[in-house]
């Protein structure tokens, strides 16, 4: 990952786990925020790779991870579509 921010890459479980460990978890730990953080992600295949799940369990415990394959799953989506929002003039 470059420090400029944008990267073109295929996100795999290995890539995602490395990014979490070396950037996100490391930064939270440095700021003493790891113990009070609730981590939320959707259930994309790289997010639920075995290495990622093991890393998240070690770092946050099952109770502080909202994701597929954990105690707290990603919440269901709203029951309204984009077409309904546009049709009713909701902005």
Protein Blocks (a to p, Z undefined) as FASTA:
>chain_A
ZZklpacddddfklmmmmmmmmmmmmmmmnopmmmcccdddfbfklmgfklmmmmmmmno
jklcccehiabdcddddfbdfklmmmnopZZ
